[in-house]
Amino acid sequence: MSQNVTTLGTGLSEPSSAETFANIMNVLLGMGGILLIFGGFIIPWVLAIFQVIRRDDLKESKLLWIILLFIVGPIGVLMYAFMEDRKKLGYVSLAFYIGLPVILVLFAIVTLLVS
């Protein structure tokens, strides 16, 4: 009785340049997505909370803004930025919120085209 045993390494070929490119793009776009998630959602959210806490002119609405920022997250950052004249924070946050889906769509398209 003989057994068919295949060893590792037989039948394997070198990856094509398209597969290598796809692997590199997967890594780069994956890292870009992680950076956008961290940079685009968490950093503006924390900055907005610190701004609300430090501002003295928000006497009555300070607690409301903090609760709003904790409950609705990114939407609360945009609301705070554009309603309280912190437009620079709002535009940066909005760019990240739009950039994340664009990078993820590009990632999906490149993956489909190369595979």
All heavy atoms as an XYZ file, in Angstrom:
891
protein
N       0.849     -1.155      0.000
C       0.000      0.000      0.000
C       0.907      1.235      0.000
O       1.697      1.429      0.892
C      -0.880     -0.034      1.253
C      -1.944      0.997      1.233
S      -2.966      0.826      2.693
C      -4.409      0.168      1.989
N       0.779      2.090     -1.031
C       1.628      3.280     -1.111
C       0.803      4.523     -0.799
O      -0.381      4.577     -1.097
C       2.260      3.384     -2.492
O       1.253      3.676     -3.435
N       1.453      5.465     -0.216
C       0.785      6.715      0.122
C       1.301      7.815     -0.804
O       2.480      7.862     -1.120
C       1.058      7.110      1.573
C       0.471      6.150      2.571
C       0.818      6.594      3.991
O       1.750      7.329      4.212
N       0.046      6.105      4.948
N       0.373      8.678     -1.224
C       0.767      9.831     -2.013
C       1.093     10.973     -1.056
O       0.209     11.560     -0.457
C      -0.353     10.272     -2.963
C      -0.556      9.273     -4.072
O       0.373      8.543     -4.413
N      -1.756      9.234     -4.618
N       2.334     11.243     -0.895
C       2.767     12.298      0.005
C       3.394     13.401     -0.839
O       4.288     13.141     -1.628
C       3.800     11.773      1.029
C       4.288     12.901      1.925
C       3.195     10.657      1.836
N       2.883     14.607     -0.684
C       3.476     15.733     -1.395
C       4.262     16.564     -0.393
O       3.843     16.751      0.753
C       2.395     16.626     -2.041
O       1.501     17.061     -1.031
C       1.631     15.855     -3.091
N       5.375     16.997     -0.814
C       6.201     17.799      0.072
C       5.958     19.271     -0.198
O       5.534     19.662     -1.285
C       7.697     17.492     -0.136
O       8.023     17.794     -1.481
C       7.984     16.041      0.180
N       6.221     20.053      0.793
C       6.074     21.485      0.635
C       7.113     21.983     -0.361
O       8.246     21.543     -0.376
C       6.262     22.196      1.973
C       5.180     21.932      3.010
C       5.542     22.608      4.326
C       3.855     22.461      2.519
N       6.703     22.894     -1.190
C       7.631     23.478     -2.142
C       7.465     22.931     -3.545
O       7.953     23.526     -4.490
N       6.845     21.812     -3.720
C       6.667     21.293     -5.068
C       5.408     21.882     -5.671
O       4.385     22.020     -5.020
C       6.553     19.755     -5.063
O       5.449     19.397     -4.248
C       7.822     19.110     -4.553
N       5.501     22.265     -6.897
C       4.336     22.811     -7.591
C       4.111     24.286     -7.317
O       3.146     24.854     -7.800
N       4.964     24.906     -6.540
C       4.812     26.322     -6.252
C       5.594     27.127     -7.264
O       6.680     26.755     -7.676
C       5.295     26.651     -4.840
C       4.525     26.009     -3.689
C       5.160     26.403     -2.362
C       3.076     26.434     -3.716
N       5.047     28.243     -7.671
C       5.749     29.102     -8.614
C       5.925     30.485     -8.004
O       5.270     30.841     -7.036
C       4.965     29.195     -9.925
O       3.703     29.784     -9.679
N       6.794     31.230     -8.593
C       7.022     32.600     -8.140
C       5.778     33.431     -8.438
O       5.130     33.253     -9.470
C       8.220     33.205     -8.879
C       9.545     32.629     -8.482
C       9.918     33.007     -7.072
O       9.705     34.166     -6.682
O      10.429     32.135     -6.355
N       5.414     34.354     -7.527
C       4.247     35.201     -7.792
C       4.531     36.149     -8.961
O       5.663     36.591     -9.152
C       4.039     35.966     -6.491
C       5.344     35.891     -5.780
C       6.015     34.641     -6.238
N       3.486     36.415     -9.724
C       3.645     37.332    -10.850
C       3.783     38.755    -10.337
O       3.550     39.046     -9.168
C       2.437     37.223    -11.779
O       1.290     37.728    -11.130
N       4.163     39.650    -11.230
C       4.327     41.039    -10.822
C       2.977     41.645    -10.427
O       2.903     42.500     -9.545
C       4.979     41.857    -11.930
O       4.175     41.838    -13.088
N       1.892     41.185    -11.051
C       0.563     41.684    -10.695
C       0.184     41.243     -9.281
O      -0.388     42.015     -8.516
C      -0.474     41.197    -11.698
N       0.514     40.007     -8.925
C       0.226     39.530     -7.574
C       1.078     40.258     -6.542
O       0.606     40.584     -5.455
C       0.464     38.021     -7.486
C      -0.544     37.201     -8.241
C      -0.164     35.738     -8.302
O       1.037     35.410     -8.144
O      -1.069     34.927     -8.511
N       2.331     40.514     -6.890
C       3.204     41.257     -5.983
C       2.670     42.671     -5.778
O       2.631     43.171     -4.652
C       4.636     41.309     -6.551
O       5.091     39.970     -6.753
C       5.576     42.023     -5.603
N       2.248     43.318     -6.871
C       1.670     44.655     -6.779
C       0.414     44.635     -5.917
O       0.205     45.515     -5.092
C       1.346     45.187     -8.172
C       0.659     46.518     -8.161
C       1.365     47.671     -7.863
C      -0.696     46.613     -8.427
C       0.741     48.901     -7.838
C      -1.345     47.837     -8.411
C      -0.622     48.988     -8.106
N      -0.419     43.618     -6.092
C      -1.649     43.511     -5.302
C      -1.323     43.354     -3.827
O      -1.986     43.957     -2.979
C      -2.497     42.346     -5.790
N      -0.325     42.562     -3.509
C       0.055     42.376     -2.113
C       0.571     43.675     -1.507
O       0.238     44.018     -0.363
C       1.104     41.278     -1.990
C       0.538     39.914     -2.276
O      -0.670     39.698     -2.149
N       1.383     38.987     -2.682
N       1.380     44.405     -2.258
C       1.895     45.685     -1.765
C       0.748     46.669     -1.555
O       0.681     47.376     -0.548
C       2.956     46.249     -2.728
C       4.205     45.371     -2.693
C       3.309     47.694     -2.381
C       5.221     45.689     -3.758
N      -0.176     46.739     -2.518
C      -1.315     47.644     -2.399
C      -2.203     47.263     -1.220
O      -2.735     48.133     -0.532
C      -2.135     47.657     -3.691
C      -1.443     48.359     -4.845
S      -1.013     50.073     -4.468
C      -2.609     50.810     -4.333
N      -2.384     45.971     -0.994
C      -3.177     45.539      0.160
C      -2.573     46.046      1.465
O      -3.285     46.547      2.333
C      -3.268     44.016      0.200
C      -4.264     43.465     -0.780
O      -5.170     44.162     -1.208
N      -4.080     42.219     -1.162
N      -1.266     45.936      1.584
C      -0.602     46.392      2.804
C      -0.705     47.906      2.941
O      -1.078     48.433      3.992
C       0.882     45.939      2.816
C       1.648     46.608      3.943
C       0.964     44.432      2.940
N      -0.395     48.645      1.859
C      -0.423     50.107      1.926
C      -1.826     50.645      2.177
O      -2.017     51.548      3.000
C       0.142     50.699      0.633
C       1.637     50.503      0.414
C       2.066     51.077     -0.935
C       2.431     51.128      1.536
N      -2.810     50.109      1.478
C      -4.174     50.593      1.672
C      -4.725     50.167      3.029
O      -5.500     50.898      3.636
C      -5.081     50.114      0.538
C      -4.801     50.766     -0.810
C      -5.644     50.111     -1.893
C      -5.055     52.251     -0.773
N      -4.324     49.029      3.512
C      -4.737     48.616      4.845
C      -4.173     49.535      5.916
O      -4.872     49.954      6.831
N      -2.894     49.891      5.764
C      -2.284     50.823      6.721
C      -2.928     52.196      6.600
O      -3.165     52.868      7.603
C      -0.776     50.921      6.471
C      -0.032     49.692      6.897
S       1.761     49.643      6.602
C       2.192     51.164      5.868
N      -3.217     52.625      5.363
C      -3.878     53.912      5.167
C      -5.257     53.942      5.799
O      -5.665     54.942      6.389
N      -5.987     52.841      5.689
C      -7.301     52.762      6.319
C      -7.223     52.846      7.832
O      -8.022     53.537      8.465
N      -6.239     52.189      8.407
C      -6.068     52.244      9.865
C      -5.708     53.659     10.300
O      -6.244     54.176     11.281
C      -4.994     51.230     10.311
C      -5.533     49.807     10.157
C      -4.567     51.474     11.754
C      -4.507     48.732     10.332
N      -4.798     54.297      9.558
C      -4.425     55.673      9.899
C      -5.611     56.619      9.755
O      -5.783     57.532     10.562
C      -3.271     56.139      9.013
C      -1.921     55.509      9.300
C      -0.883     55.959      8.282
C      -1.463     55.833     10.706
N      -6.431     56.420      8.727
C      -7.604     57.279      8.568
C      -8.621     57.055      9.673
O      -9.255     57.997     10.138
C      -8.268     57.039      7.211
C      -7.723     57.860      6.068
C      -8.404     57.473      4.769
C      -7.885     59.331      6.321
N      -8.797     55.815     10.076
C      -9.739     55.548     11.159
C      -9.253     56.231     12.441
O     -10.011     56.916     13.117
C      -9.917     54.032     11.378
C     -10.712     53.439     10.211
C     -10.621     53.748     12.696
C     -10.761     51.933     10.205
N      -7.963     56.066     12.749
C      -7.435     56.687     13.968
C      -7.398     58.203     13.835
O      -7.899     58.926     14.682
C      -6.044     56.141     14.287
C      -5.479     56.709     15.551
C      -5.957     56.281     16.771
C      -4.500     57.680     15.516
C      -5.457     56.806     17.946
C      -3.983     58.208     16.686
C      -4.464     57.769     17.903
N      -6.799     58.667     12.755
C      -6.639     60.104     12.578
C      -7.925     60.834     12.280
O      -8.122     61.972     12.686
N      -8.806     60.177     11.575
C     -10.019     60.847     11.143
C     -11.165     60.809     12.122
O     -12.021     61.685     12.105
N     -11.202     59.836     12.973
C     -12.319     59.718     13.896
C     -11.929     60.004     15.344
O     -12.604     60.748     16.034
C     -12.951     58.329     13.813
C     -13.660     58.088     12.516
C     -13.139     57.218     11.572
C     -14.841     58.733     12.224
C     -13.792     57.003     10.378
C     -15.492     58.530     11.028
C     -14.969     57.659     10.105
N     -10.858     59.431     15.788
C     -10.517     59.531     17.202
C      -9.872     60.874     17.551
O     -10.272     61.511     18.522
C      -9.610     58.346     17.605
C     -10.405     57.054     17.457
C      -9.102     58.507     19.027
C      -9.612     55.798     17.669
N      -8.904     61.314     16.748
C      -8.196     62.558     17.079
C      -9.128     63.772     17.070
O      -9.140     64.536     18.039
C      -6.966     62.739     16.166
C      -5.924     61.672     16.509
C      -6.374     64.141     16.318
C      -4.735     61.647     15.601
N      -9.934     64.015     16.015
C     -10.842     65.174     16.079
C     -11.860     65.067     17.212
O     -12.240     66.084     17.809
C     -11.550     65.174     14.724
C     -10.655     64.421     13.832
C      -9.967     63.413     14.695
N     -12.279     63.864     17.534
C     -13.241     63.666     18.617
C     -12.628     64.080     19.955
O     -13.237     64.809     20.730
C     -13.656     62.197     18.616
C     -14.642     61.812     19.653
C     -15.945     62.194     19.737
C     -14.409     60.943     20.762
N     -16.533     61.611     20.825
C     -15.607     60.834     21.477
C     -13.299     60.239     21.201
C     -15.727     60.065     22.611
C     -13.421     59.463     22.335
C     -14.623     59.390     23.026
N     -11.390     63.631     20.205
C     -10.706     63.992     21.444
C     -10.428     65.493     21.483
O     -10.608     66.145     22.523
C      -9.407     63.160     21.605
C      -8.556     63.669     22.745
C      -9.735     61.691     21.803
N      -9.998     66.066     20.352
C      -9.744     67.507     20.302
C     -11.014     68.303     20.593
O     -10.973     69.310     21.310
C      -9.180     67.901     18.943
C      -7.739     67.504     18.662
C      -7.359     67.836     17.231
C      -6.806     68.167     19.638
N     -12.124     67.872     20.031
C     -13.384     68.581     20.272
C     -13.783     68.506     21.747
O     -14.239     69.499     22.322
C     -14.488     68.005     19.390
N     -13.602     67.356     22.371
C     -13.940     67.226     23.795
C     -13.054     68.145     24.633
O     -13.543     68.850     25.523
C     -13.816     65.758     24.256
C     -14.940     64.924     23.621
C     -13.859     65.648     25.768
C     -14.817     63.448     23.846
N     -11.746     68.184     24.337
C     -10.857     69.077     25.076
C     -11.207     70.546     24.851
O     -11.131     71.354     25.767
C      -9.395     68.828     24.713
C      -8.804     67.621     25.398
C      -8.122     66.669     24.667
C      -8.930     67.437     26.762
C      -7.576     65.559     25.283
C      -8.393     66.326     27.386
C      -7.717     65.389     26.642
N     -11.590     70.896     23.624
C     -11.980     72.277     23.352
C     -13.226     72.664     24.140
O     -13.310     73.773     24.676
C     -12.227     72.487     21.861
C     -10.975     72.610     21.054
C     -11.271     72.890     19.594
O     -12.420     73.019     19.184
N     -10.222     72.966     18.796
N     -14.193     71.772     24.188
C     -15.418     72.068     24.941
C     -15.098     72.245     26.427
O     -15.598     73.172     27.068
C     -16.470     70.952     24.734
C     -17.616     71.083     25.712
C     -16.987     70.974     23.307
N     -14.265     71.384     26.965
C     -13.932     71.470     28.384
C     -13.184     72.763     28.695
O     -13.439     73.399     29.722
C     -13.105     70.230     28.810
C     -13.989     68.981     28.767
C     -12.495     70.412     30.188
C     -13.241     67.680     28.940
N     -12.297     73.192     27.822
C     -11.463     74.372     28.083
C     -12.172     75.691     27.822
O     -11.734     76.726     28.326
C     -10.203     74.300     27.230
C      -9.279     73.184     27.682
C      -8.020     73.108     26.867
N      -7.369     74.412     26.805
C      -6.560     74.780     25.825
N      -6.320     73.962     24.829
N      -5.992     75.967     25.825
N     -13.229     75.698     27.052
C     -13.885     76.965     26.707
C     -14.690     77.507     27.881
O     -15.451     76.789     28.520
C     -14.808     76.765     25.508
C     -14.042     76.648     24.213
C     -14.922     76.494     23.040
N     -15.753     77.681     22.829
C     -16.629     77.776     21.848
N     -16.793     76.789     21.008
N     -17.348     78.860     21.713
N     -14.535     78.801     28.121
C     -15.260     79.448     29.213
C     -16.594     80.035     28.760
O     -17.468     80.294     29.590
C     -14.407     80.564     29.826
C     -13.189     80.010     30.544
O     -13.269     78.881     31.049
O     -12.168     80.711     30.581
N     -16.763     80.248     27.472
C     -17.994     80.875     26.987
C     -19.145     79.880     26.817
O     -20.244     80.268     26.468
C     -17.736     81.607     25.671
C     -17.228     80.688     24.575
O     -16.606     79.662     24.910
O     -17.448     81.003     23.398
N     -18.935     78.620     27.089
C     -19.986     77.601     26.974
C     -20.504     77.213     28.358
O     -20.621     76.044     28.685
C     -19.452     76.351     26.266
C     -19.049     76.480     24.813
C     -18.451     75.173     24.313
C     -20.232     76.875     23.950
N     -20.848     78.177     29.167
C     -21.259     77.899     30.549
C     -22.468     76.961     30.618
O     -22.427     75.936     31.270
C     -21.583     79.204     31.265
C     -20.407     80.130     31.353
C     -19.722     79.976     32.666
C     -18.661     81.029     32.794
N     -17.364     80.553     32.992
N     -23.564     77.337     29.919
C     -24.793     76.542     30.025
C     -24.777     75.302     29.128
O     -25.390     74.296     29.441
C     -26.024     77.385     29.658
C     -26.349     78.476     30.649
C     -25.711     79.796     30.269
O     -25.470     80.014     29.075
O     -25.449     80.601     31.172
N     -24.094     75.383     27.991
C     -24.193     74.280     27.036
C     -22.988     73.344     27.052
O     -22.907     72.441     26.222
C     -24.377     74.846     25.626
O     -23.266     75.635     25.261
N     -22.068     73.531     27.982
C     -20.859     72.697     28.026
C     -21.200     71.227     28.243
O     -20.732     70.349     27.508
C     -19.923     73.186     29.122
C     -18.569     72.523     29.091
C     -17.648     73.063     30.162
C     -17.143     74.405     29.719
N     -15.952     74.852     30.441
N     -22.030     70.934     29.211
C     -22.414     69.545     29.486
C     -23.177     68.942     28.315
O     -22.969     67.779     27.955
C     -23.242     69.463     30.766
C     -23.657     68.067     31.204
C     -22.429     67.214     31.502
C     -24.551     68.132     32.423
N     -24.035     69.718     27.688
C     -24.787     69.243     26.522
C     -23.842     68.858     25.382
O     -24.011     67.811     24.757
C     -25.775     70.310     26.070
C     -26.579     69.985     24.821
C     -27.506     68.819     25.088
C     -27.353     71.201     24.362
N     -22.840     69.704     25.113
C     -21.896     69.396     24.043
C     -21.083     68.146     24.363
O     -20.842     67.317     23.484
C     -20.957     70.572     23.788
C     -21.523     71.597     22.867
C     -21.784     72.895     23.156
C     -21.919     71.410     21.503
N     -22.312     73.523     22.060
C     -22.398     72.640     21.027
C     -21.912     70.322     20.642
C     -22.860     72.812     19.731
C     -22.376     70.493     19.351
C     -22.839     71.719     18.903
N     -20.675     67.985     25.608
C     -19.893     66.793     25.975
C     -20.737     65.536     25.802
O     -20.273     64.533     25.249
C     -19.351     66.924     27.413
C     -18.283     68.019     27.461
C     -18.779     65.602     27.905
C     -17.804     68.356     28.851
N     -21.983     65.572     26.257
C     -22.874     64.421     26.092
C     -23.098     64.136     24.610
O     -23.032     62.976     24.169
C     -24.213     64.660     26.820
C     -23.987     64.642     28.335
C     -25.252     63.622     26.416
C     -25.181     65.090     29.143
N     -23.308     65.176     23.821
C     -23.529     65.015     22.384
C     -22.301     64.412     21.706
O     -22.424     63.511     20.866
C     -23.874     66.364     21.754
C     -24.276     66.339     20.291
C     -25.617     65.638     20.144
C     -24.359     67.748     19.752
N     -21.119     64.869     22.088
C     -19.897     64.323     21.493
C     -19.701     62.856     21.853
O     -19.236     62.071     21.030
C     -18.685     65.141     21.937
C     -18.542     66.511     21.291
C     -17.457     67.309     21.976
C     -18.255     66.388     19.816
N     -20.058     62.473     23.072
C     -19.904     61.072     23.454
C     -20.951     60.176     22.791
O     -20.662     59.041     22.444
C     -19.981     60.905     24.978
C     -18.671     61.103     25.660
C     -18.440     62.238     26.406
C     -17.663     60.167     25.552
C     -17.238     62.439     27.050
C     -16.439     60.351     26.177
C     -16.232     61.490     26.924
N     -22.153     60.675     22.608
C     -23.227     59.829     22.080
C     -23.128     59.647     20.569
O     -23.234     58.531     20.067
C     -24.605     60.395     22.479
C     -24.788     60.240     23.982
C     -25.726     59.699     21.725
C     -26.054     60.846     24.511
N     -22.921     60.728     19.835
C     -22.977     60.611     18.374
C     -21.612     60.697     17.697
O     -21.541     60.657     16.473
C     -23.951     61.637     17.751
C     -25.365     61.319     18.118
C     -23.586     63.044     18.119
N     -20.544     60.797     18.428
C     -19.188     60.702     17.901
C     -18.871     61.640     16.755
O     -18.886     62.859     16.921
N     -18.568     61.084     15.571
C     -18.138     61.921     14.446
C     -19.170     62.966     14.020
O     -18.799     64.080     13.657
C     -17.908     60.927     13.318
C     -17.681     59.631     13.988
C     -18.480     59.671     15.249
N     -20.422     62.645     14.089
C     -21.456     63.621     13.724
C     -21.463     64.753     14.747
O     -21.628     65.917     14.393
C     -22.836     62.943     13.625
C     -22.812     61.924     12.494
C     -23.937     63.966     13.395
C     -24.008     61.022     12.453
N     -21.247     64.431     16.006
C     -21.166     65.449     17.043
C     -19.973     66.371     16.842
O     -20.062     67.572     17.095
N     -18.852     65.822     16.368
C     -17.677     66.657     16.090
C     -18.005     67.657     14.999
O     -17.685     68.847     15.103
C     -16.466     65.782     15.695
C     -15.319     66.640     15.197
C     -16.020     64.927     16.865
N     -18.650     67.196     13.936
C     -19.016     68.104     12.840
C     -20.020     69.149     13.314
O     -19.907     70.333     12.969
C     -19.584     67.322     11.664
C     -18.578     66.470     10.887
C     -19.286     65.656      9.823
C     -17.501     67.338     10.276
N     -20.994     68.737     14.107
C     -21.976     69.695     14.622
C     -21.294     70.746     15.488
O     -21.548     71.946     15.336
C     -23.067     68.965     15.423
C     -23.986     68.130     14.568
S     -25.105     67.089     15.531
C     -25.962     68.289     16.515
N     -20.426     70.308     16.387
C     -19.724     71.245     17.254
C     -18.846     72.188     16.427
O     -18.840     73.406     16.643
C     -18.867     70.494     18.272
C     -17.898     71.374     19.018
C     -18.354     72.253     19.988
C     -16.538     71.337     18.736
C     -17.469     73.083     20.669
C     -15.652     72.163     19.411
C     -16.129     73.032     20.373
O     -15.253     73.843     21.030
N     -18.108     71.631     15.470
C     -17.160     72.436     14.699
C     -17.866     73.524     13.894
O     -17.400     74.662     13.847
C     -16.351     71.531     13.779
N     -18.973     73.191     13.270
C     -19.620     74.179     12.407
C     -20.592     75.084     13.167
O     -20.833     76.202     12.751
C     -20.301     73.493     11.233
C     -19.318     72.939     10.241
C     -19.173     71.577     10.075
C     -18.519     73.781      9.504
C     -18.260     71.066      9.168
C     -17.594     73.288      8.600
C     -17.470     71.921      8.434
N     -21.139     74.637     14.277
C     -22.066     75.474     15.033
C     -21.351     76.412     15.995
O     -21.870     77.471     16.327
C     -23.066     74.598     15.793
C     -24.032     73.873     14.878
S     -25.155     72.790     15.769
C     -26.237     73.981     16.514
N     -20.179     76.044     16.454
C     -19.457     76.863     17.429
C     -18.251     77.560     16.804
O     -17.282     77.860     17.494
C     -19.019     75.996     18.612
C     -20.151     75.466     19.435
C     -20.897     76.569     20.171
O     -20.301     77.614     20.485
O     -22.091     76.371     20.424
N     -18.275     77.809     15.506
C     -17.218     78.526     14.790
C     -15.834     77.914     14.989
O     -14.854     78.612     15.223
C     -17.210     80.011     15.181
C     -18.452     80.735     14.692
O     -18.970     80.348     13.621
O     -18.901     81.663     15.374
N     -15.754     76.624     14.897
C     -14.478     75.901     14.898
C     -14.346     75.220     13.536
O     -14.194     74.022     13.433
C     -14.424     74.858     16.015
C     -14.668     75.398     17.391
C     -13.452     76.156     17.853
N     -13.595     76.482     19.264
C     -13.309     77.661     19.772
N     -12.873     78.621     19.003
N     -13.436     77.889     21.056
N     -14.436     76.016     12.488
C     -14.543     75.486     11.132
C     -13.300     74.722     10.681
O     -13.402     73.787      9.902
C     -14.866     76.610     10.173
C     -16.235     77.200     10.450
C     -16.757     77.931      9.261
C     -18.065     78.617      9.462
N     -18.980     78.159     10.403
N     -12.111     75.099     11.161
C     -10.908     74.386     10.759
C     -10.980     72.920     11.193
O     -10.693     72.014     10.417
C      -9.677     75.061     11.354
C      -8.375     74.496     10.874
C      -7.207     75.302     11.424
C      -5.906     74.787     10.908
N      -4.768     75.547     11.428
N     -11.399     72.674     12.426
C     -11.581     71.308     12.919
C     -12.651     70.589     12.100
O     -12.513     69.417     11.764
C     -11.964     71.315     14.399
C     -12.337     69.972     15.030
C     -11.133     69.056     15.081
C     -12.901     70.174     16.416
N     -13.708     71.303     11.751
C     -14.786     70.699     10.971
C     -14.350     70.297      9.578
O     -14.685     69.211      9.112
N     -13.588     71.158      8.907
C     -13.135     70.833      7.553
C     -12.139     69.678      7.553
O     -12.191     68.811      6.686
C     -12.515     72.059      6.878
C     -13.531     73.118      6.521
C     -13.322     74.449      6.857
C     -14.705     72.783      5.863
C     -14.254     75.423      6.536
C     -15.642     73.746      5.539
C     -15.414     75.053      5.874
O     -16.329     76.012      5.561
N     -11.247     69.650      8.530
C     -10.296     68.541      8.620
C     -11.035     67.233      8.898
O     -10.771     66.203      8.278
C      -9.230     68.827      9.701
C      -8.395     67.593      9.989
C      -8.350     69.984      9.274
N     -11.982     67.268      9.821
C     -12.757     66.063     10.138
C     -13.563     65.603      8.938
O     -13.619     64.403      8.635
C     -13.697     66.337     11.307
O     -12.981     66.715     12.440
N     -14.176     66.535      8.244
C     -14.975     66.190      7.073
C     -14.112     65.562      5.985
O     -14.522     64.593      5.338
C     -15.688     67.435      6.553
C     -16.766     67.230      5.506
C     -17.861     66.326      6.044
C     -17.336     68.567      5.083
N     -12.895     66.085      5.803
C     -11.985     65.502      4.807
C     -11.641     64.057      5.164
O     -11.602     63.184      4.286
C     -10.718     66.345      4.709
N     -11.417     63.784      6.449
C     -11.131     62.416      6.854
C     -12.355     61.524      6.713
O     -12.245     60.369      6.323
C     -10.616     62.375      8.294
C      -9.160     62.682      8.412
C      -8.736     63.821      9.065
C      -8.208     61.841      7.873
C      -7.394     64.107      9.184
C      -6.863     62.116      7.987
C      -6.448     63.257      8.641
N     -13.525     62.044      7.036
C     -14.739     61.228      6.938
C     -15.043     60.861      5.494
O     -15.613     59.812      5.218
C     -15.943     61.950      7.546
C     -15.806     62.260      9.024
C     -16.581     63.226      9.615
C     -14.899     61.586      9.823
C     -16.465     63.520     10.966
C     -14.766     61.878     11.161
C     -15.547     62.843     11.731
O     -15.429     63.135     13.056
N     -14.681     61.725      4.558
C     -14.873     61.421      3.137
C     -13.723     60.553      2.635
O     -13.912     59.666      1.809
C     -14.996     62.724      2.324
C     -16.310     63.423      2.689
C     -14.940     62.440      0.826
C     -16.445     64.810      2.109
N     -12.516     60.791      3.152
C     -11.343     60.059      2.694
C     -11.368     58.583      3.024
O     -10.899     57.760      2.242
N     -11.905     58.223      4.162
C     -11.928     56.813      4.555
C     -12.730     55.949      3.585
O     -12.215     54.947      3.087
C     -12.451     56.660      5.982
C     -12.556     55.235      6.493
C     -11.179     54.586      6.540
C     -13.201     55.196      7.849
N     -13.970     56.315      3.245
C     -14.683     55.478      2.271
C     -14.018     55.452      0.899
O     -14.030     54.421      0.225
C     -16.071     56.116      2.191
C     -16.216     56.901      3.432
C     -14.842     57.328      3.821
N     -13.413     56.556      0.487
C     -12.739     56.592     -0.817
C     -11.573     55.612     -0.828
O     -11.402     54.851     -1.785
C     -12.266     58.030     -1.146
C     -11.321     58.043     -2.329
C     -13.455     58.933     -1.409
N     -10.773     55.592      0.227
C      -9.647     54.652      0.286
C     -10.136     53.212      0.317
O      -9.578     52.336     -0.330
C      -8.742     54.968      1.484
C      -7.898     56.171      1.143
C      -7.860     53.798      1.840
C      -6.837     56.504      2.127
N     -11.210     52.954      1.050
C     -11.732     51.585      1.100
C     -12.284     51.141     -0.246
O     -12.121     49.988     -0.651
C     -12.783     51.473      2.202
C     -12.251     51.646      3.629
C     -13.388     51.604      4.626
C     -11.200     50.616      3.951
N     -12.937     52.045     -0.977
C     -13.437     51.710     -2.317
C     -12.269     51.465     -3.263
O     -12.288     50.514     -4.058
C     -14.372     52.820     -2.846
C     -14.644     52.665     -4.320
C     -15.680     52.821     -2.067
N     -11.238     52.303     -3.208
C     -10.053     52.075     -4.039
C      -9.403     50.733     -3.716
O      -8.965     50.013     -4.615
C      -9.044     53.201     -3.837
C      -9.393     54.539     -4.450
C      -8.356     55.580     -4.059
C      -9.514     54.434     -5.952
N      -9.350     50.405     -2.450
C      -8.807     49.113     -2.029
C      -9.590     47.967     -2.656
O      -9.021     47.018     -3.182
C      -8.845     49.028     -0.502
C      -8.431     47.701      0.051
C      -7.113     47.313      0.031
C      -9.371     46.851      0.602
C      -6.730     46.100      0.545
C      -8.999     45.626      1.114
C      -7.672     45.256      1.086
N     -10.916     48.061     -2.624
C     -11.750     46.999     -3.198
C     -11.561     46.908     -4.712
O     -11.473     45.809     -5.272
C     -13.223     47.260     -2.857
N     -11.494     48.053     -5.393
C     -11.328     48.048     -6.841
C      -9.980     47.444     -7.245
O      -9.920     46.602     -8.150
C     -11.477     49.481     -7.404
C     -12.931     49.925     -7.286
C     -11.017     49.559     -8.849
C     -13.153     51.385     -7.601
N      -8.909     47.863     -6.576
C      -7.585     47.326     -6.890
C      -7.533     45.836     -6.625
O      -6.988     45.067     -7.420
C      -6.487     48.075     -6.100
C      -5.149     47.373     -6.187
C      -6.374     49.508     -6.605
N      -8.129     45.405     -5.547
C      -8.139     43.984     -5.225
C      -8.885     43.174     -6.276
O      -8.454     42.112     -6.691
C      -8.752     43.749     -3.839
O      -8.026     44.515     -2.875
C      -8.702     42.289     -3.455
N     -10.019     43.705     -6.748
C     -10.788     42.991     -7.768
C     -10.073     42.984     -9.116
O     -10.112     41.985     -9.846
C     -12.170     43.638     -7.925
C     -13.153     43.386     -6.787
C     -14.425     44.199     -7.011
C     -13.478     41.913     -6.682
N      -9.439     44.082     -9.468
C      -8.758     44.159    -10.755
C      -7.533     43.255    -10.829
O      -7.242     42.686    -11.875
C      -8.351     45.599    -11.066
C      -9.489     46.565    -11.372
C      -8.933     47.972    -11.574
C     -10.245     46.121    -12.617
N      -6.824     43.145     -9.732
C      -5.586     42.392     -9.757
C      -5.814     40.897     -9.559
O      -5.111     40.078    -10.130
C      -4.609     42.940     -8.684
C      -3.354     42.118     -8.604
C      -4.272     44.384     -9.012
N      -6.825     40.539     -8.829
C      -7.034     39.098     -8.566
C      -7.721     38.396     -9.704
O      -8.156     38.851    -10.654
C      -7.833     38.907     -7.302
O      -9.124     39.487     -7.413
